[in-house]
Amino acid sequence: MPQAIRDMVDRHMNCEDIAMNFLISHFSRKPPIKVTSRTDFTCLGCSTSLYLDNTHYTERNNCVHFFAQVYGYMPLLYTQLRGDSLLYNIRGAQKCFENV
């Protein structure tokens, strides 16, 4: 990963997920993958959330433009694929396959 991108992520403490998707798409020439859970992550030691800050999404948008500038092109490819695990355990629900 280019040093300029690592420096920006470290400086802003944001956009590391976007930077990884840029890197993987750059080398694989495949669309990005979003890996997340459906449940909310609760940070017990945090006083506030980044998502509550009005500038959070603006900063992430700026990251996308900066990363594309560093790479010299937009490596992220468009996709509409979404994959959810059949074994995903939603709060209070049972797994689809009990013996797996």
C-alpha positions in Angstrom: 0.0 0.0 0.0 1.4 3.4 -0.9 2.9 5.3 2.1 0.8 8.4 1.4 -2.4 6.4 2.0 -1.0 4.8 5.2 0.0 8.2 6.5 -3.5 9.7 5.8 -5.2 6.8 7.5 -2.9 7.2 10.5 -3.3 11.0 10.6 -7.2 10.9 10.5 -7.7 7.5 12.2 -10.3 6.8 9.6 -10.7 5.1 6.1 -8.6 2.0 6.8 -11.5 -0.2 5.4 -11.6 1.9 2.2 -7.8 1.8 1.9 -7.9 -2.0 2.1 -10.6 -2.3 -0.5 -8.5 0.0 -2.8 -5.5 -2.2 -2.3 -7.3 -5.5 -2.9 -9.2 -4.2 -5.9 -5.9 -2.8 -7.3 -4.2 -6.1 -7.2 -7.1 -8.5 -7.9 -9.0 -6.4 -10.4 -12.2 -7.6 -8.6 -14.9 -5.5 -7.0 -14.5 -4.6 -3.3 -15.9 -6.7 -0.5 -17.7 -5.3 2.5 -17.3 -7.4 5.6 -19.6 -6.5 8.4 -22.1 -7.9 10.8 -25.7 -7.0 11.1 -25.4 -6.3 14.8 -24.1 -3.1 16.2 -20.6 -2.9 17.7 -20.8 -1.2 21.1 -17.6 0.3 22.4 -18.0 0.4 26.1 -14.9 2.6 26.7 -15.8 5.2 24.0 -17.3 8.5 24.8 -18.8 9.1 21.3 -19.0 7.5 17.9 -17.4 8.6 14.7 -20.7 8.3 12.9 -22.2 11.0 15.1 -19.7 13.5 13.8 -21.2 15.4 10.9 -17.8 15.5 9.1 -17.2 11.7 9.3 -18.8 10.9 5.9 -17.2 14.0 4.3 -13.8 12.8 5.5 -14.5 9.3 4.1 -15.5 10.8 0.7 -12.3 12.8 0.7 -10.4 9.6 1.4 -11.9 8.0 -1.7 -10.8 10.9 -3.9 -7.3 11.1 -2.3 -6.8 7.3 -2.7 -7.8 7.4 -6.4 -5.4 10.3 -6.9 -2.6 8.3 -5.3 -3.3 5.2 -7.4 -3.7 7.3 -10.5 -7.1 5.7 -11.3 -10.1 4.3 -9.5 -9.4 0.6 -8.8 -12.8 0.0 -7.1 -15.2 -1.7 -9.5 -19.0 -1.6 -9.4 -20.8 -4.6 -8.1 -24.3 -5.4 -6.7 -23.4 -8.7 -5.1 -24.2 -9.2 -1.5 -23.4 -12.4 0.4 -24.8 -13.2 3.8 -23.7 -16.4 5.6 -26.4 -19.0 6.1 -24.8 -19.7 9.5 -25.1 -16.1 10.7 -26.5 -16.0 14.2 -28.9 -13.2 14.7 -29.5 -12.2 18.3 -31.8 -14.7 19.9 -32.2 -16.8 16.7 -30.9 -20.3 16.2 -28.3 -21.1 13.6 -29.6 -22.6 10.3 -27.5 -25.7 10.7 -27.2 -26.9 14.3 -24.5 -29.5 13.7 -22.1 -27.2 11.9 
